[in-house]
Amino acid sequence: MQYIITAYDGTDEQAIDRRLMARDEHLKSVEKRVKDGQHLYGAAILDEDGKMIGSMMVVEFPSKDELDNWLKVEPYVVENVWQKIDIQPCNVASIFR
C-alpha cells in the first residue's frame, strides 16, 4: 500500500537545529528505503521565507503496521523533529513509477 506522509516540524526555537542535527541520518535512511522500493518521492516543506518546516513523502509498505514500524526508527521521529504527522493511503498512478 502507498501512503502520503505529511510531517510538520516543531515550532519552537530549537526546531531547525533538531532537523539539521538529524538530517544526515534521515537522508541515509531515505537512501536505503529508495533502494528497497519503499520511498517513492519526498520533499521538504518550506515556509514563505524558504525555511524548512516539515516533510512530504510518498512511501510504499506492505501494511500499515510496517509503515508504523518504520516511523518508530525514522530519525526525524526519534530526534523529535516531526511533531505532527498525517498519514493518508494513496495510489500513485503507474505513469509516475
Contacts in CASP RR format, 6 or more apart in sequence:
PFRMAT RR
TARGET T0000
AUTHOR 0000-0000-0000
METHOD contacts of the structure
MODEL  1
MQYIITAYDGTDEQAIDRRLMARDEHLKSVEKRVKDGQHLYGAAILDEDG
KMIGSMMVVEFPSKDELDNWLKVEPYVVENVWQKIDIQPCNVASIFR
1 60 0 8 1.000
1 61 0 8 1.000
1 62 0 8 1.000
1 63 0 8 1.000
1 64 0 8 1.000
1 89 0 8 1.000
2 40 0 8 1.000
2 58 0 8 1.000
2 59 0 8 1.000
2 60 0 8 1.000
2 89 0 8 1.000
2 90 0 8 1.000
2 91 0 8 1.000
2 92 0 8 1.000
3 58 0 8 1.000
3 59 0 8 1.000
3 60 0 8 1.000
3 61 0 8 1.000
3 64 0 8 1.000
3 67 0 8 1.000
3 87 0 8 1.000
3 88 0 8 1.000
3 89 0 8 1.000
3 90 0 8 1.000
4 56 0 8 1.000
4 57 0 8 1.000
4 58 0 8 1.000
4 87 0 8 1.000
4 88 0 8 1.000
4 90 0 8 1.000
5 55 0 8 1.000
5 56 0 8 1.000
5 57 0 8 1.000
5 58 0 8 1.000
5 59 0 8 1.000
5 85 0 8 1.000
5 86 0 8 1.000
5 87 0 8 1.000
6 45 0 8 1.000
6 55 0 8 1.000
6 56 0 8 1.000
6 85 0 8 1.000
6 86 0 8 1.000
6 88 0 8 1.000
7 54 0 8 1.000
7 55 0 8 1.000
7 56 0 8 1.000
7 57 0 8 1.000
7 76 0 8 1.000
7 82 0 8 1.000
7 84 0 8 1.000
7 85 0 8 1.000
7 86 0 8 1.000
8 45 0 8 1.000
8 53 0 8 1.000
8 54 0 8 1.000
8 82 0 8 1.000
8 83 0 8 1.000
8 84 0 8 1.000
8 85 0 8 1.000
9 15 0 8 1.000
9 16 0 8 1.000
9 18 0 8 1.000
9 19 0 8 1.000
9 52 0 8 1.000
9 53 0 8 1.000
9 54 0 8 1.000
9 81 0 8 1.000
9 82 0 8 1.000
9 83 0 8 1.000
10 81 0 8 1.000
10 82 0 8 1.000
10 83 0 8 1.000
10 84 0 8 1.000
11 83 0 8 1.000
15 53 0 8 1.000
15 81 0 8 1.000
16 51 0 8 1.000
16 52 0 8 1.000
18 79 0 8 1.000
18 80 0 8 1.000
18 81 0 8 1.000
19 52 0 8 1.000
19 54 0 8 1.000
19 76 0 8 1.000
19 81 0 8 1.000
21 79 0 8 1.000
22 75 0 8 1.000
22 76 0 8 1.000
22 78 0 8 1.000
22 79 0 8 1.000
22 81 0 8 1.000
25 75 0 8 1.000
26 74 0 8 1.000
26 75 0 8 1.000
26 76 0 8 1.000
26 81 0 8 1.000
29 73 0 8 1.000
29 74 0 8 1.000
29 75 0 8 1.000
30 39 0 8 1.000
30 42 0 8 1.000
33 39 0 8 1.000
33 59 0 8 1.000
33 70 0 8 1.000
37 60 0 8 1.000
38 59 0 8 1.000
38 60 0 8 1.000
38 61 0 8 1.000
38 70 0 8 1.000
39 57 0 8 1.000
39 58 0 8 1.000
39 59 0 8 1.000
39 60 0 8 1.000
40 57 0 8 1.000
40 58 0 8 1.000
40 59 0 8 1.000
40 60 0 8 1.000
40 92 0 8 1.000
40 97 0 8 1.000
41 56 0 8 1.000
41 57 0 8 1.000
41 58 0 8 1.000
42 55 0 8 1.000
42 56 0 8 1.000
42 57 0 8 1.000
42 58 0 8 1.000
43 55 0 8 1.000
43 56 0 8 1.000
43 57 0 8 1.000
44 52 0 8 1.000
44 54 0 8 1.000
44 55 0 8 1.000
44 56 0 8 1.000
45 52 0 8 1.000
45 53 0 8 1.000
45 54 0 8 1.000
45 55 0 8 1.000
45 56 0 8 1.000
46 52 0 8 1.000
46 53 0 8 1.000
47 53 0 8 1.000
54 82 0 8 1.000
55 76 0 8 1.000
55 82 0 8 1.000
58 90 0 8 1.000
58 92 0 8 1.000
59 67 0 8 1.000
59 70 0 8 1.000
61 67 0 8 1.000
61 70 0 8 1.000
67 87 0 8 1.000
71 77 0 8 1.000
71 85 0 8 1.000
72 78 0 8 1.000
74 82 0 8 1.000
75 81 0 8 1.000
76 82 0 8 1.000
77 85 0 8 1.000
END
